[in-house]
Each structure stands twice: as C-alpha cells, then as structure tokens.
Amino acid sequence: MTVELLPLAWTGSLGAVVGAVLALTGAGGGAIAVPLLVFGAGLSMQAAAPVALVAVGLAAVLGAVIGLRAGRVRYRAAALIGVAGMLLAPGGVALAARMPQQPLLLMFAAFMAWTAWRMWRPAVAAPGAVPVCRRPKGEHRLRWTRACAWALAGTGAVAGLLSGLLGVGGGFVIVPALLRRTNLDLHSIQATSLAVIALVTAGGIVAAAWQGQLQAGSAGPFALGAAAGLLLGRQFAGRLAPDALRRGFAVVTGLVATLMVWRVVGTGM
C-alpha cells in the first residue's frame, strides 16, 4: 500500500499530526512523520524520508514566516545554520539511498530514542556558562564572533546530514544547540529553528527529487495536512503546560522507537 492509494483525508490527517508537533515544540515533526508514513502508509524508509521532508519543510516555512512577522527569527543565524545544513543534506540523501532498509530503520529508532531522552531532560545552559553567541541586553541581534560562527555552522552541518539521511528537519539538533550556544529566549529559538528547518529541508527535497526518490503525489496531501496542523496547533500552543507537553511527547517518541525496533527485529521488516 502506498500513500497514493489512501484516502486523501487519511493522508492529510497523518500530516496534521506532524504540523501540530512542530507548532507545539518547534521541532520533532520529522521524528513523527517518518514512522507515520512507514507504519501508517506502508512506505519504505527510503520513500518515507523525502515525503516527510516536504511536509516538515512546508510547515516550517509557515511557522518561520509567522516568526519573522513577530520579529522573533534571528535571520542571520538562521541563514548560516541553514546554508551549512543545505550543503550536507544531499550527502545524507545519497547515503540513505545506498543503505539497506533494516539498518536505516534501526538508526532512525536510535535517533528517536535519543530525541525522547532530550525531550524528557531538555538542554539548558550550564550555570555560569557564557554562551559563545550572545545578544547584548537591549539589542535584538547576536554579537558575531568566529567561535559563534563555527558553532552555528557545525550545528547546521549535523542537522543537514540527519535531514537527508533520516528525513527529519533537524529541530532536535538545532533547538538544544541554540539553548546552549546562545542567550536567546525560547520563543526566538523556536522561531529561528523553524526558519533553519525550512532551509535545510529544501536542500534535502531538491536532492531527493534530483535522484528520483521523491514521490510528489504522495507528498502533496501529507504536506497540506502538516500545514493545517501547524496553523491549528498554534491556537493551542499557549494554553498547554510546556513541561507536560514536552514529557508527553517524549513518552510517545520513546514508545514509537520501541515499536520500530520490535518491527525490525521481530518481523524482519
């Protein structure tokens, strides 16, 4: 069974879950999108990853535009991280195309387990630590240094590689890195993360399309559902307790990771 054979309403519903997660956390859309497509739509990991990128990318673009209008996106930082990610994303796509299905699924399960742990115990700056990228008090822009540029570029490179390889946006790399490396507030970090995800996923999508791995007909309904889910999720984001939401998502992610391992080891998927 492929996404093309599923009712459009079902496909859009799967995508809406992805968008809602992005709206509520600023990350994690790809971590949910790929399992939904693998287990809910019967796609292979190689086919699911590019479709997930389209959905995550479209939802991230909407979130980034909203963040830009609110003045929360640090666009120069987003551009540096995003360009570094775009350069590495095609390499991840090429590597995924050459890997067998089972090792790739196990790698994704390991990523999800790590994501669940990071969500349960979120990254925070060490007490007394001085971030390498600082925004002076009363200013909106970061003060740029060589150490800051290298830290942000390295973050983008890792996010881009994971994006192409596993079909994730890289938010669970970007958000913790910005929490540790900058003194930005959480709203700016989440908005900047969405802007980076929009850029990084674009690199992966182009690479997947160039290599003939993107199922455009499958990606459309899924991506539109993700966009709708993001817009709807934003209406509830401010009403939910952040800690309860974060830990609840961590539990769900951990359970999905366990299910993926069981399917691979127990059934030889």
WOFEN-V172603 format. One record per residue. N is the residue number from 1. PHI is phi as a letter, one per 20 degrees, with the letter a starting at -180 (none if undefined). Layout:
n: <N:N>
phi: <PHI:PHI>
This chain:
n: <1:2:3:4:5:6:7:8:9:10:11:12:13:14:15:16:17:18:19:20:21:22:23:24:25:26:27:28:29:30:31:32:33:34:35:36:37:38:39:40:41:42:43:44:45:46:47:48:49:50:51:52:53:54:55:56:57:58:59:60:61:62:63:64:65:66:67:68:69:70:71:72:73:74:75:76:77:78:79:80:81:82:83:84:85:86:87:88:89:90:91:92:93:94:95:96:97:98:99:100:101:102:103:104:105:106:107:108:109:110:111:112:113:114:115:116:117:118:119:120:121:122:123:124:125:126:127:128:129:130:131:132:133:134:135:136:137:138:139:140:141:142:143:144:145:146:147:148:149:150:151:152:153:154:155:156:157:158:159:160:161:162:163:164:165:166:167:168:169:170:171:172:173:174:175:176:177:178:179:180:181:182:183:184:185:186:187:188:189:190:191:192:193:194:195:196:197:198:199:200:201:202:203:204:205:206:207:208:209:210:211:212:213:214:215:216:217:218:219:220:221:222:223:224:225:226:227:228:229:230:231:232:233:234:235:236:237:238:239:240:241:242:243:244:245:246:247:248:249:250:251:252:253:254:255:256:257:258:259:260:261:262:263:264:265:266:267:268:269>
phi: <none:c:g:f:e:e:g:g:f:f:f:f:f:f:f:f:f:f:f:f:f:f:f:e:c:m:a:n:f:f:f:e:f:f:f:f:f:f:e:e:c:m:e:f:f:f:f:f:g:f:f:f:f:f:f:f:f:f:f:f:g:f:f:f:f:f:f:f:f:e:m:e:e:e:f:f:f:f:f:f:f:f:f:f:f:f:f:e:g:g:f:f:f:f:f:f:f:e:e:f:f:f:f:f:f:f:f:f:f:f:f:f:f:f:f:f:f:f:f:f:c:f:f:c:f:f:g:n:f:d:f:f:d:d:d:g:g:n:d:e:e:f:e:e:c:f:f:f:f:f:f:f:f:f:f:f:f:f:f:f:f:f:f:f:f:d:m:d:f:n:f:f:e:f:f:f:f:f:f:e:e:c:d:f:f:f:f:f:f:f:f:f:g:f:f:f:g:g:f:f:f:g:f:f:f:f:f:f:f:f:e:m:d:e:e:f:f:f:f:g:f:f:f:f:f:f:f:f:f:f:f:f:f:f:f:d:g:f:e:d:f:g:f:f:f:f:f:f:f:f:f:f:f:f:f:f:f:f:f:f:f:f:f:f:f:f:d:m:f>
